Amino acid sequence: MALTTPNRVMLQRLQPADCLFLLIDVQERLLPAMAECDDMLASNARLLRALELFSIPLLVSEQYPQGLGKTAASLQDLYVEDVEVCEKRCFSVADDSAFIEKINDKSRSTILISGIETHICVWQSARDLYNRGYRVVVVGDATTSRSSRDHSCALSCMQQIGIGVVSVEMLLFDLQKTSEGENFKLISKLVR
């Protein structure tokens, strides 16, 4: 059976040199209302620790930080140097001219996304970036919403239109490609 165009997005192997990672709105004042928040934070912590291994740049968005606070301190502690944090008021990062300029400046064709809320800012950002021609992959277990139902619905909608949805472990081992080398040992420890 031939695959339809939307399902083909994940057939191409991920290449770290082509990837940019977006951490969307994982902010302190939003966290208490999120479903499975601790799991989402742990998944994002694993991702942030792995980014440096693959030299994948990170951009961070914060939705109205004056009202919703800054990114969770536990994740800020894991930032590597040169992390750009952008305030936004638009739900989609693609609607914020300063943020989209930073994405374009990185010259990466694949956008990896995690964050909150899956059905609002993550969904709109993923859809809009996909429509701008980027290959978009959302890390499902590193996203969440207040409602598990909204979270699941958003991930399903993304897959239906051609956005890839993976788990942290799927992503890391796809980027790694082999069980050889020090990175493999470090990734294996991260996912345990």
Secondary structure as GFF3:
##gff-version 3
##sequence-region A 1 192
A	DSSP	three_ten_helix	5	10	.	.	.	ID=ss1
A	DSSP	three_ten_helix	16	18	.	.	.	ID=ss2
A	DSSP	beta_strand	19	24	.	.	.	ID=ss3
A	DSSP	three_ten_helix	31	33	.	.	.	ID=ss4
A	DSSP	alpha_helix	37	54	.	.	.	ID=ss5
A	DSSP	beta_strand	58	63	.	.	.	ID=ss6
A	DSSP	alpha_helix	65	68	.	.	.	ID=ss7
A	DSSP	alpha_helix	73	76	.	.	.	ID=ss8
A	DSSP	beta_strand	84	88	.	.	.	ID=ss9
A	DSSP	three_ten_helix	93	95	.	.	.	ID=ss10
A	DSSP	alpha_helix	97	105	.	.	.	ID=ss11
A	DSSP	beta_strand	110	116	.	.	.	ID=ss12
A	DSSP	pi_helix	118	122	.	.	.	ID=ss13
A	DSSP	alpha_helix	123	131	.	.	.	ID=ss14
A	DSSP	beta_strand	135	144	.	.	.	ID=ss15
A	DSSP	alpha_helix	148	161	.	.	.	ID=ss16
A	DSSP	beta_strand	164	166	.	.	.	ID=ss17
A	DSSP	alpha_helix	168	176	.	.	.	ID=ss18
A	DSSP	alpha_helix	182	190	.	.	.	ID=ss19
###
